[in-house]
Amino acid sequence: MARVVVMYKTPKDPAAFDQHYFATHVGIAKRIPGLRKYEVSQGPVASPAGASGVHLVAVLHFDDMAAVGRAFSSDEGKAAVADVGTFATGGVDILMFDQREA
């Protein structure tokens, strides 16, 4: 399995971020081809040292990295990426990787 982890940093207006994210962005992202599962953090995102500066974390599950590549080169994937720029005013970090059990 491959994962895409999207870490949204604290936005200028958290309420506006949440409204757009859950009312609009999730619907766009769930149409990405090959998406197997979509998880979103709940509550504050903390670090071992306390506050993290991250407002929300999304974890998208795909079969493999080739599926991730196909997903984000699709029209739906491009639309999801473009939408991020409309509401993620605090910035965003995106990580992609294959996952295995240790």
C-alpha positions in Angstrom: 0.0 0.0 0.0 1.1 3.6 -0.6 0.1 6.6 1.4 -0.2 10.3 0.8 0.0 12.3 4.0 -1.2 15.9 3.7 -0.3 18.2 6.7 -2.2 21.5 6.7 -0.5 24.1 8.8 -2.6 26.4 10.9 -4.6 28.7 8.5 -5.3 32.4 9.0 -9.0 31.6 9.6 -9.4 28.1 11.0 -13.3 28.2 10.8 -13.2 29.2 7.1 -10.6 26.4 6.4 -12.8 23.8 8.1 -15.9 25.0 6.3 -14.2 24.7 2.9 -12.3 21.6 3.7 -15.3 19.5 4.8 -18.0 21.1 2.5 -15.9 21.2 -0.7 -12.5 19.7 -0.7 -13.3 16.3 0.7 -15.8 15.8 -2.0 -13.3 16.8 -4.7 -10.6 14.6 -3.2 -12.8 11.5 -2.8 -13.3 11.5 -6.6 -9.5 10.9 -7.2 -9.2 7.6 -9.1 -7.5 4.8 -7.2 -8.2 6.2 -3.8 -8.9 3.3 -1.4 -9.3 5.1 1.9 -9.4 8.7 3.1 -8.7 9.5 6.8 -8.7 12.9 8.5 -7.3 13.8 11.9 -9.7 14.8 14.7 -9.0 17.3 17.4 -5.7 19.2 17.8 -2.6 17.8 16.1 0.1 17.7 18.7 3.8 16.8 18.8 5.7 15.3 21.7 6.8 18.8 22.6 3.2 20.2 22.6 1.6 22.3 19.9 2.6 21.3 16.4 1.5 24.2 14.2 -0.5 21.7 12.1 -4.2 22.2 11.9 -5.3 19.0 10.1 -3.7 15.9 8.7 -5.2 13.8 5.9 -4.0 10.3 5.0 -5.0 9.0 1.5 -4.5 5.3 0.8 -3.6 3.9 -2.6 -2.5 0.4 -3.9 1.0 1.5 -4.7 3.1 4.5 -5.8 2.2 3.9 -9.5 -1.5 4.4 -8.4 -0.5 7.6 -6.6 1.1 8.9 -9.8 -1.9 8.0 -11.9 -4.2 9.6 -9.3 -2.5 13.0 -9.2 -2.0 13.2 -13.0 -5.8 12.6 -13.5 -8.2 15.6 -13.9 -9.7 14.8 -10.5 -6.2 14.8 -8.9 -5.3 18.0 -10.5 -8.5 19.6 -9.3 -7.9 18.5 -5.7 -4.3 20.0 -5.8 -5.6 23.2 -7.3 -8.3 23.5 -4.7 -5.7 23.3 -1.9 -4.5 26.7 -3.0 -7.9 28.2 -2.4 -8.1 27.5 1.4 -4.8 26.3 2.8 -3.6 29.8 3.8 -1.2 28.5 6.4 0.7 26.3 4.0 0.8 22.5 3.4 3.3 19.7 3.4 2.6 16.6 1.3 4.5 13.4 1.7 4.1 10.2 -0.5 5.5 6.8 0.3 5.1 3.0 0.1 4.2 1.5 3.4 5.2 -1.9 4.7 4.9 -3.7 8.0 8.0 -3.8 10.1 
